[in-house]
């Protein structure tokens, strides 16, 4: 048994020594070609090439340029190293790759309420890039996996009584250490990202707001599985409290107070209807209801918001939802700015509640506005059966 421990200790020491602190990535720096980090960059380069020509990338040049502009304002000297891709995926997420490729999902853009909140998320990702968390995390996981594998082999070979129980405890400690390490990186990215957004003039008090909104959505859905973006982050209560404290300190020191809500809403508005369609397709009605309420508070294109509120009720189909949907469609049409589909949807819910005359009026108006509608034949068949 002494011989077994004599083997285990050197292996553990070698694996621990393999992970050394890394220096921050300098602006414009690339890793040495013979390094393991260069391998990660090469993989990221290939992935970026495939992603850039995929159908997921939002083609709107104005929106892409705007998100990149905000990223550059936060990244400062690292602007030239960051390439931003907006992907049409209806979930909240953003991530940065070792080579500086950053992806932002449209579900995030729909939930962010102003430019400062967007800057907080982008600053968080830029901090990951600057601190080289990808290579640090990869090396740490690799070494821990090596230690864990060798530890299992030697433990069973040693014949130590209770080895299976010790092995189970080792697994718990192993996976726990990986997640803790990841969360430590997230804490560091939160802190540095907040510093970056404040240095760029954005109000750091907006940083915890988006986090609290995500937690509110998760609670509304009564889900135990968090959003992808927050699944490896520190506990929500801890993180919210820490961000609020950091925000107060930095706002006092920098007097940063820029939110740019109007500018953000203006940039998102041309795409907002499409993003809301994508969101409703997920059938996550409680969280979508929260999103619509936040969008309503901006007072931008209220007719569009009322239309999608009606769509939520129509698609959900609970008791009384048809009547609720009809109220919102009528309000949308009164306010103006609603799509022609509001008349079609009003016709559908009118039929559902037995108001055939109202349905016919709504359908006729829809066909007047959309003469080339794909469902024209079906609607005309319905109208033909009514006097």
C-alpha positions in Angstrom: 0.0 0.0 0.0 2.9 2.4 0.7 4.1 1.8 -2.9 0.6 2.8 -4.2 0.6 6.1 -2.4 4.2 6.8 -3.5 2.9 6.6 -7.1 -0.2 8.7 -6.5 1.5 11.7 -5.0 3.9 12.4 -7.8 1.1 12.1 -10.4 -1.0 14.6 -8.5 1.9 17.0 -8.1 2.7 16.8 -11.9 -0.9 17.4 -12.9 -1.3 20.4 -10.5 1.9 21.9 -11.8 0.7 21.7 -15.3 -1.9 24.4 -14.7 -0.2 27.8 -14.2 -1.8 31.3 -14.1 -2.0 32.9 -17.5 -1.5 36.6 -18.2 -4.2 38.7 -19.7 -4.4 38.6 -23.5 -2.9 41.8 -24.9 -4.8 43.6 -27.6 -3.9 42.1 -31.0 -2.1 39.2 -29.5 -2.3 35.7 -30.8 -1.0 32.5 -29.1 2.2 30.8 -30.1 1.6 28.3 -32.9 3.1 25.4 -31.0 0.8 26.0 -27.9 -2.4 24.2 -26.9 -4.1 27.6 -26.9 -3.3 27.9 -30.6 -5.2 24.6 -31.1 -8.3 26.1 -29.5 -8.0 29.2 -31.7 -7.7 27.0 -34.8 -10.9 25.2 -33.8 -12.6 28.5 -33.2 -11.5 29.8 -36.6 -13.0 26.8 -38.4 -16.3 27.2 -36.4 -16.4 30.9 -37.2 -16.0 30.2 -40.9 -18.9 27.7 -40.8 -21.1 30.0 -38.7 -20.6 33.1 -40.8 -22.2 31.4 -43.8 -25.0 29.7 -41.9 -28.7 30.6 -42.1 -28.7 31.6 -38.4 -26.8 34.9 -38.8 -29.2 37.9 -38.9 -28.7 39.6 -42.2 -29.8 43.1 -41.1 -26.6 45.1 -41.6 -27.8 48.0 -39.4 -28.5 45.8 -36.3 -25.2 43.9 -36.7 -23.3 47.2 -37.0 -25.1 48.6 -34.0 -24.3 45.6 -31.7 -20.7 45.7 -32.9 -20.5 49.4 -32.1 -21.6 48.8 -28.5 -19.1 45.9 -28.2 -16.3 48.2 -29.5 -17.3 51.0 -27.1 -16.9 48.5 -24.2 -13.9 46.6 -25.6 -11.9 49.7 -26.2 -8.4 48.6 -27.3 -9.7 45.1 -28.0 -12.2 46.3 -30.5 -10.1 45.1 -33.5 -10.0 41.6 -32.0 -13.8 41.1 -31.5 -16.1 40.0 -34.3 -19.8 40.0 -33.5 -22.4 37.7 -35.0 -26.1 38.1 -34.2 -27.9 34.8 -34.5 -31.6 34.3 -34.8 -32.1 32.0 -31.8 -35.0 32.8 -29.5 -33.2 32.3 -26.2 -31.1 34.5 -24.0 -27.4 33.8 -24.6 -24.1 35.4 -25.6 -20.7 33.8 -25.7 -17.2 34.6 -26.8 -14.7 32.1 -28.3 -11.0 32.0 -27.7 -10.2 33.7 -31.1 -12.4 36.7 -30.4 -15.6 35.5 -32.2 -18.6 36.7 -30.2 -22.2 35.5 -30.8 -25.3 37.2 -29.5 -28.6 35.4 -29.7 -31.7 37.4 -30.7 -33.6 36.1 -27.6 -31.1 38.2 -25.6 -31.8 41.3 -27.7 -35.5 41.0 -27.2 -35.1 40.8 -23.4 -32.5 43.6 -23.0 -34.2 46.9 -22.4 -31.5 49.4 -23.2 -28.0 49.9 -24.5 -26.5 49.8 -21.1 -27.9 46.4 -20.3 -26.5 45.1 -23.7 -23.2 46.7 -22.8 -23.2 44.8 -19.5 -23.6 41.4 -21.2 -21.0 42.2 -23.9 -18.6 43.5 -21.3 -19.0 40.2 -19.4 -18.0 38.3 -22.6 -15.1 40.6 -23.4 -13.8 40.1 -19.9 -13.8 36.3 -20.6 -11.7 37.0 -23.7 -9.3 39.4 -22.1 -8.7 37.1 -19.1 -8.2 34.1 -21.4 -10.7 32.0 -19.4 -11.2 29.5 -22.3 -7.7 28.2 -22.2 -7.5 28.4 -18.4 -10.7 26.4 -18.0 -9.7 23.9 -20.7 -6.4 23.2 -19.0 -7.9 22.9 -15.6 -10.6 20.5 -16.8 -8.0 18.4 -18.7 -5.7 18.2 -15.6 -8.5 17.4 -13.2 -9.8 14.7 -15.6 -6.3 13.2 -15.7 -6.0 13.2 -11.9 -9.5 11.8 -11.5 -8.8 8.9 -13.9 -5.4 8.0 -12.4 -6.9 8.3 -8.9 -9.6 5.8 -9.7 -7.2 3.3 -11.2 -4.8 3.5 -8.3 -7.5 3.4 -5.7 -9.0 0.2 -7.0 -5.5 -1.3 -7.5 -4.6 -0.5 -3.9 -7.3 -2.8 -2.4 -8.3 -0.1 0.1 -11.5 -1.2 2.0 -14.5 0.9 1.0 -12.9 2.0 -2.3 -16.2 2.2 -4.2 -17.6 4.7 -1.6 -14.4 6.7 -1.7 -14.7 6.7 -5.5 -18.2 8.2 -5.4 -17.0 10.9 -3.0 -14.2 11.6 -5.5 -16.7 12.0 -8.4 -18.7 14.5 -6.4 -15.6 16.5 -5.5 -14.3 16.3 -9.0 -17.4 17.7 -10.7 -17.9 20.1 -7.9 -14.5 21.6 -8.4 -15.0 22.1 -12.2 -18.3 23.9 -11.6 -16.8 26.0 -8.9 -13.9 26.9 -11.1 -16.3 28.0 -13.8 -18.3 30.1 -11.4 -15.1 31.8 -10.2 -14.5 32.8 -13.8 -18.0 34.1 -14.1 -17.6 36.2 -10.9 -14.4 37.7 -12.4 -16.1 38.4 -15.7 -19.0 40.1 -13.9 -16.6 42.3 -12.0 -14.4 43.2 -15.0 -17.4 43.5 -17.3 -19.0 46.0 -15.0 -15.8 48.0 -14.9 -15.6 48.0 -18.7 -19.2 49.2 -19.1 -18.7 51.9 -16.5 -15.5 53.1 -18.1 -17.4 53.4 -21.4 -19.9 55.7 -19.7 -22.8 53.2 -19.3 -24.8 53.2 -16.0 -23.5 50.1 -14.1 -26.8 50.0 -12.2 -28.3 48.4 -15.3 -26.0 45.3 -14.9 -28.1 43.6 -12.2 -31.4 44.5 -13.8 -31.1 42.1 -16.7 -30.1 39.4 -14.3 -33.1 40.0 -12.1 -35.3 39.9 -15.2 -34.0 36.5 -16.2 -34.6 35.1 -12.7 -38.2 36.5 -12.8 -38.8 34.7 -16.1 -37.4 31.5 -14.7 -39.7 31.7 -11.7 -42.7 32.5 -13.9 -42.1 29.4 -15.9 -41.5 27.4 -12.6 -38.5 25.8 -14.1 -35.6 24.3 -12.3 -33.3 24.5 -15.4 -31.9 28.0 -15.8 -31.2 29.9 -19.0 -28.1 28.7 -20.8 -26.4 32.0 -20.1 -26.8 31.7 -16.3 -26.6 27.9 -15.8 -22.9 28.0 -14.7 -23.0 31.3 -12.9 -23.0 31.9 -9.2 -26.3 31.5 -7.2 -28.8 34.2 -8.3 -29.2 35.8 -4.9 -25.4 36.1 -4.5 -24.9 37.4 -7.9 -27.6 40.0 -7.8 -26.4 41.3 -4.5 -22.7 41.4 -5.6 -23.6 43.2 -8.9 -25.7 45.8 -7.0 -22.8 46.5 -4.6 -20.3 46.8 -7.4 -22.6 49.0 -9.5 -23.0 51.4 -6.6 -19.3 51.6 -6.1 -18.5 52.2 -9.8 -21.3 54.6 -10.4 -20.1 56.7 -7.5 -16.5 56.7 -8.8 -17.2 57.3 -12.5 -20.6 59.1 -12.5 -21.5 56.9 -15.5 -25.2 57.2 -16.1 -25.8 56.4 -19.9 -28.6 54.0 -20.6 -29.6 54.9 -24.2 -32.9 53.2 -24.0 -34.4 55.3 -26.9 -31.5 54.5 -29.2 -31.7 50.8 -28.4 -35.4 50.5 -28.9 -35.1 52.4 -32.3 -32.4 49.9 -33.5 -34.4 46.8 -32.4 -37.8 48.0 -33.6 -37.5 46.9 -37.3 -36.8 43.3 -36.2 -38.9 43.2 -33.0 -42.0 41.7 -34.7 -39.9 38.8 -36.0 -38.3 38.2 -32.7 -41.7 38.1 -30.9 -43.0 35.6 -33.5 -39.9 33.4 -32.6 -40.6 33.9 -28.9 -44.3 32.9 -29.2 -43.3 29.8 -31.2 -41.6 28.5 -28.0 -45.0 28.4 -26.2 -43.4 29.8 -23.0 -46.4 32.0 -22.3 -45.6 33.2 -18.7 -42.1 34.4 -19.7 -43.4 35.9 -23.0 -46.0 37.8 -21.0 -43.2 39.4 -18.9 -41.3 40.3 -22.0 -44.4 42.0 -23.5 -45.0 43.9 -20.3 -41.4 45.3 -20.3 -41.7 46.2 -24.0 -45.0 48.0 -23.4 -43.2 50.3 -20.9 -41.0 51.7 -23.7 -44.1 53.1 -25.5 -42.6 52.2 -28.8 -45.1 50.9 -31.5 -47.8 50.0 -28.9 -50.1 48.6 -31.5 -47.6 45.9 -32.3 -47.3 45.0 -28.6 -51.1 44.8 -28.3 -51.2 42.5 -31.3 -48.7 40.1 -29.9 -50.4 40.2 -26.5 -53.5 39.1 -28.4 -51.5 36.4 -30.1 -50.3 35.1 -26.8 -53.9 34.6 -25.5 -55.1 33.1 -28.8 -52.3 30.5 -28.9 -52.6 29.7 -25.2 -56.3 29.0 -25.5 -57.2 29.0 -21.8 -60.8 29.7 -20.6 -61.6 33.3 -21.5 -58.5 33.8 -23.7 -60.4 34.2 -26.9 -62.2 37.2 -25.4 -59.0 38.6 -24.0 -57.3 38.2 -27.4 -60.1 40.0 -29.2 -59.8 43.0 -26.8 -56.1 43.3 -27.5 -56.5 43.0 -31.3 -59.1 45.8 -31.3 -56.8 47.9 -29.1 -53.9 47.2 -31.5 -56.0 48.3 -34.5 -57.1 51.4 -32.7 -53.6 52.4 -31.8 -52.2 51.8 -35.3 -49.0 50.1 -36.3 -50.4 46.6 -36.0 -49.8 44.2 -38.9 -52.6 43.2 -41.2 -52.6 39.8 -39.5 -54.3 41.4 -36.6 -57.5 41.4 -38.6 -57.1 37.7 -39.5 -56.4 36.8 -35.9 -59.5 38.9 -34.8 -61.5 36.9 -37.3 -60.3 33.6 -35.8 -61.1 34.5 -32.2 -64.4 36.0 -33.3 -65.3 32.7 -34.8 -64.3 30.9 -31.6 -66.7 32.9 -29.5 -69.6 32.5 -32.1 -69.4 36.0 -33.6 -69.6 35.1 -37.3 -70.5 38.5 -38.4 -67.6 40.1 -36.6 -65.3 37.3 -38.1 -66.5 38.1 -41.6 -65.9 41.8 -41.2 -62.3 41.1 -39.9 -61.5 38.6 -42.6 -62.7 40.9 -45.4 -60.5 43.7 -44.1 -57.6 41.4 -43.9 -57.9 40.3 -47.5 -58.2 44.0 -48.5 -54.8 44.7 -46.9 -53.2 41.4 -48.0 -54.6 40.5 -51.4 -51.8 37.9 -52.0 -52.2 36.2 -48.6 -51.3 32.5 -48.6 -54.5 31.7 -46.7 -56.8 33.7 -49.0 -58.5 30.6 -50.5 -59.4 29.2 -47.1 -60.8 32.6 -45.9 -62.8 33.1 -49.1 -64.3 29.6 -48.6 -65.4 30.6 -45.1 -66.9 33.9 -46.4 -68.7 32.1 -49.2 -70.6 30.0 -46.7 -71.9 33.2 -44.9 -74.5 35.6 -46.1 
